[in-house]
C-alpha cells in the first residue's frame, strides 16, 4: 500500500472517530437538557428583565416548547454544538425564525444568552449584557417532575 493511500485511510478513520465523539457529546447534552425549565432571572441591556420571570421551557428529545410569562407560546427544534466554547444552542422556531444562543448547563441550572438571528446582531460570546449589547441572558432552574 502506498504511503499516500495509508495517510488517506488514517485521516478518514480519524475524521470518522471525531464525528462519532461529537455526536456522542451532542446526544449526552440533549439527554441532560430533557424536561422542564423555569425562568428565575433574566437580564437585557445591562438591567434586570423581570417581566419574563416565571416563563417555562420544556425540552422533549430535540423539540422545545416555550411559554412566556405573558402567555406567548413558541415551539420548534433545538440544535446544539456542545463542542464550541462557549457551548452553542439554536432555537429553530416552527415559523423559521432562529434564536442563536450560548449556554451553560449544570444538573439543575441552565443559563443562556440569545439573540434573534438574521439581524445585525451576532451570536453572543459572554453571559452578560450592557446598554450597548444585544442579547438576553436567562437563568432557568429545572422544574420538579410531576408524578
C-alpha positions as CSV (number, residue, x, y, z in Angstrom):
1,X,0.0,0.0,0.0
2,X,1.4,3.4,-1.0
3,X,2.1,5.9,1.8
4,X,-0.4,8.4,0.3
5,X,-3.2,5.8,0.5
6,X,-2.3,4.9,4.1
7,X,-2.4,8.5,5.1
8,X,-5.8,8.9,3.4
9,X,-7.1,5.9,5.3
10,X,-5.8,7.2,8.6
11,X,-7.3,10.6,8.0
12,X,-10.6,9.0,7.1
13,X,-10.6,6.9,10.3
14,X,-9.6,9.9,12.5
15,X,-12.4,12.1,11.0
16,X,-14.9,9.3,11.5
17,X,-13.9,8.9,15.1
18,X,-14.0,12.6,15.7
19,X,-17.5,12.8,14.2
20,X,-18.6,10.0,16.4
21,X,-17.3,11.8,19.5
22,X,-19.1,15.0,18.6
23,X,-22.4,13.1,18.0
24,X,-22.0,11.3,21.4
25,X,-21.3,14.6,23.1
26,X,-24.4,16.1,21.5
27,X,-26.6,13.2,22.4
28,X,-25.4,13.4,26.0
29,X,-26.1,17.1,26.1
30,X,-29.6,16.6,24.8
31,X,-30.2,13.9,27.4
32,X,-29.1,16.4,30.2
33,X,-31.5,19.1,28.8
34,X,-34.6,17.0,28.8
35,X,-37.5,18.1,30.9
36,X,-39.0,21.4,32.2
37,X,-37.1,24.6,33.0
38,X,-38.5,27.7,34.7
39,X,-37.1,31.2,34.2
40,X,-35.9,32.5,37.6
41,X,-33.8,35.5,36.4
42,X,-33.1,37.5,33.3
43,X,-31.1,40.5,32.1
44,X,-31.4,42.6,29.0
45,X,-29.4,45.8,28.1
46,X,-27.5,45.5,31.3
47,X,-30.6,45.7,33.5
48,X,-32.8,43.1,35.2
49,X,-35.5,41.8,32.8
50,X,-38.0,40.6,35.4
51,X,-41.0,40.6,33.1
52,X,-40.1,37.1,31.7
53,X,-39.6,35.5,35.2
54,X,-41.9,32.5,35.5
55,X,-41.8,31.5,31.9
56,X,-41.2,27.9,31.1
57,X,-39.2,25.9,28.6
58,X,-39.9,22.2,28.0
59,X,-37.4,20.1,26.0
60,X,-38.5,16.7,24.7
61,X,-36.0,14.9,22.6
62,X,-34.8,17.7,20.2
63,X,-38.0,19.7,20.3
64,X,-38.7,22.7,22.5
65,X,-41.9,24.3,23.7
66,X,-41.6,27.7,25.3
67,X,-44.4,29.5,27.2
68,X,-43.5,33.0,28.3
69,X,-44.7,34.7,31.5
70,X,-47.0,36.8,29.3
71,X,-48.6,33.6,27.8
72,X,-46.9,33.7,24.4
73,X,-46.0,30.3,23.0
74,X,-43.2,29.2,20.8
75,X,-42.2,25.7,19.6
76,X,-39.6,24.2,17.3
77,X,-36.4,22.3,17.2
78,X,-33.1,22.7,19.1
79,X,-29.7,22.4,17.5
80,X,-26.7,22.1,19.8
81,X,-22.9,22.4,19.5
82,X,-21.5,21.4,22.9
83,X,-18.0,21.2,21.4
84,X,-17.9,25.0,20.9
85,X,-16.6,27.3,23.6
86,X,-18.9,28.6,24.9
87,X,-21.4,25.9,24.1
88,X,-23.9,26.9,21.3
89,X,-27.6,26.4,21.0
90,X,-30.0,27.4,18.3
91,X,-33.8,27.6,18.8
92,X,-35.2,26.9,15.3
93,X,-38.8,28.0,15.5
94,X,-41.6,26.3,13.6
95,X,-42.1,29.6,11.7
96,X,-38.5,29.6,10.5
97,X,-37.1,32.2,13.0
98,X,-33.8,31.3,14.7
99,X,-32.5,32.4,18.0
100,X,-28.8,31.9,18.4
101,X,-27.5,31.3,21.9
102,X,-24.6,30.3,24.1
103,X,-25.3,28.2,27.1
104,X,-24.0,26.6,30.3
105,X,-25.7,23.6,31.9
106,X,-25.4,22.2,35.4
107,X,-27.6,19.4,36.8
108,X,-30.4,21.8,37.8
109,X,-29.4,25.2,36.3
110,X,-29.5,26.2,32.7
111,X,-28.2,29.6,31.6
112,X,-28.2,31.1,28.2
113,X,-27.7,34.4,26.3
114,X,-29.5,34.6,22.9
115,X,-30.2,37.0,20.0
116,X,-32.6,36.6,17.1
117,X,-30.6,35.5,14.1
118,X,-30.7,37.2,10.7
119,X,-30.3,40.7,12.0
120,X,-27.2,42.8,12.6
121,X,-26.5,41.0,16.0
122,X,-24.2,38.1,16.1
123,X,-24.3,35.2,18.5
124,X,-23.4,36.4,22.0
125,X,-20.0,35.4,23.4
126,X,-20.5,36.4,27.0
127,X,-23.1,35.7,29.7
128,X,-23.6,39.4,30.4
129,X,-25.3,42.3,28.7
130,X,-24.7,46.0,28.7
131,X,-26.7,49.1,27.5
132,X,-25.0,48.6,24.1
133,X,-25.0,44.9,23.8
134,X,-27.8,42.8,22.2
135,X,-29.0,39.6,23.8
136,X,-30.9,38.4,26.7
137,X,-29.3,36.4,29.5
138,X,-31.8,34.0,31.0
139,X,-31.2,31.8,34.1
140,X,-33.5,28.8,34.5
141,X,-33.9,26.1,37.1
142,X,-35.1,22.6,36.5
143,X,-38.7,22.1,37.3
144,X,-39.7,19.3,39.6
145,X,-41.1,16.3,37.8
146,X,-44.8,15.6,38.3
147,X,-45.9,12.2,39.5
